[in-house]
Amino acid sequence: MIHRRPHKISSLFAFCGGLLCVLLAVSVALPVRAAEATQDGFRAWIASFRQSAIDAGVKPEVYDRTTRPLTADFSLPDLDIGNRKSQGEQPEFVRTPEQYVSEKQMANLLVKGRDLAARHEKTLADLKSRYAVDPYIMLGLWGRETAFGTQHDGYSGLRVLATQAYIGRRAELFQKQFIDALKMVQIGAVTPENFKTSWAGAFGLVQFMPTDYLKYAVEPDGRKLDIWTKVPDALTALARNLHAIGWNAKEPWGFEVRAPDGVDCSLGYLDVRKPVAEWERLGVRPLKGERFPDALRGVEVSLLQPAGIYGPAFLTTQNFQVIREYNKSDLYALYVAHLADRIRGQGPFAKAWERIRQVHTSDVEFLQKRLTGLGLYADTVDGKAGGRTRAAVGAYQKRAGMPLTCWPTEAIVAHVKANAGKATLNERQ
């Protein structure tokens, strides 16, 4: 799991002076130029980063011994090398919601998940009592991250983290992770040879990053939890993490609802939070009946329609945001939450996904740029049909007098292109 906390490079000015120091500091703190994406450039970066790691608590001998055999892996996704596109597209952004939250895959995990829930019932109950977390959400995360330990990491973790720290698109983030990976080696949590990770640097049954391991998997007495092979240890670290980032045991993650055909889906993103009773006033209803229970009416929730009007709708609580801390994707969080619910005994979604197409990334990028110019979108131009993009599509449809679908289609792309520059669409409502 990745928490994106920027790492501030330690000051180098105590160790050098003048222009040389400035150049050295810039070489560490800024992304590497494409021309420097060579093994020689990598070795130079390793040498220049040494003092930052030492300042952060890595022993010189550990740094030297551990980094000496490292080479950069320029085949990794998400490297900032020239005009090379990011290769690490997350599946939640290149599949339709129906394809991502696959009932077939869910059914396969469900059998294993229920077996593990029974096998580790005592551990899960103890963690629920100690940390006030939902044991089924823990199982959902475990299932989504590694298919309950059946998917294994195959990359050299230190090589991955060092390469990403050197020339990754999120180099500053990975510099912190690389330092903490070195600290893991230093305290004996893992050996360099056995430090296997995903291409993004995550490891173990529940896919922690080094920073999270040091925070949640090292006991006060120095004992290191084995999150690679021991299920109780992995679940303990996960429970601590969920508790620390704000899981609220008094609320569910959310629940499926009936959204009327005329619901304003342009409000359907996580920044828009209203009490359940307010959504009810806007026409949203529980799956059964016409009124939400009194216990829920005051809870602040967001409307989630991952496929716009072409699939199930949900009201999500702050706990849904907690799940998204593991992966900033609505579909990822929905997958985890739904798997958790299925393991606890609930059935499939009441409303089926409709067959829709995922338009090309370049078309979504075009929409994002155009909708930004119209004042309807204010987020990253990344070609991904996330919540803000879907809401912006709905806002455009509303402004243009079109039926609201809140899903980017070829027809929407064509309409935006045909109406580019028209005054009526450039005026904010």
Summary of the structure (lengths in Angstrom):
residues: 429
radius of gyration: 23.7
end to end distance: 40.2
largest distance: 72.8
contacts: 1349
relative contact order: 0.11
helix: 49%
strand: 7%
